Amino acid sequence: MSIMEKLKEMFGGHSDKPKDIPRQAEQQADQHGMTGKAQDAAGGAVDKGSQWAKDKTGGKYDQHIDRAAEEAHKRTDRPGDQNG
């Protein structure tokens, strides 16, 4: 089986619109409950990274770190925990 045949099988056959593939992938993720898990994982990584940066800078740049973490949370569609 060729790669193209595998892809067609994964995404339900041939699509006339290549931009349907991201939508289909998102639908598959939603069906399997992966979207929320991925958002939680991304948000957790942002929280962990921002806390690490705060620890390393000794509080000197907390305001900037918080702003960056807030933007990252917006992009992951997950409200920030803002520990610190």
N, C-alpha and C positions, 0 to 999 in steps of 0.2 A: 504494500500500500504506500503510495507516495505521500509526501508531506502535505500537498494540496488536498488530497483525498481525506487525510486525517483532519485537516482544518475544516473542510466542508462538513465532515461528520460531527465535529465538535460544535460547530455553530449552526447546525440544522440545515445543511445544504448550501447551495450557491446563493449568494445575495447579490442583487443588482447594484446595491449601494455599499461601497466599502465602509462608509461611516456607520453602517449598522453594526459592525463588529464591536466597537466599544459599548454600544447600548446593549447588545446581546450579552457581552461579558458582564456588564453591570447587573443585568437581570439574573444571570446565573449566580453571581455573587450574592444577590439579595435572596434568591431562592434557598441558598445553602447557608444563609446567616453569616456570610463572611464580611459584609460591608461594615457592620457594627464592630466586629472583632478587629478589623484592620484599623478602623478609626480609633478604637480604644488603644491598640498597640502604638499607633502613631502618636496619640496624645500622651501616652505613658512615656514614650521616648522623649518627647518635648519636655515633659515635667522633669524627667531624670536628668536630661542634658542641662536644663536651666538651673536646676539645683546644684549640679556639678560646677557649672560656671560661677555661680554665686559663691560656692565654697572656695574655689580657686582664686577668685578676685577679692575675697575678704569683705564683700559687701560694697566695694567701691563702685561697682557698675550695676547694682541691682535694678535701678530704674530702667536702664537700657536693656538688660536681660529680660525683665518682665515685659517690656514692650515687644521685644522680639518673640518671646514665648506666646504672647497674646496673638500676634499676627500668625504664628505657626498654628495655633489652635483654631483660628478662623479658617485657615486653609484646610484643616483636617475635619472641619465641621463638628468639632467637639469643644464644648465649653472648657475653659482652662480651670485648673484646680488652684493655681497661683499659691503654692506653698512657700511662704517666706515673705 
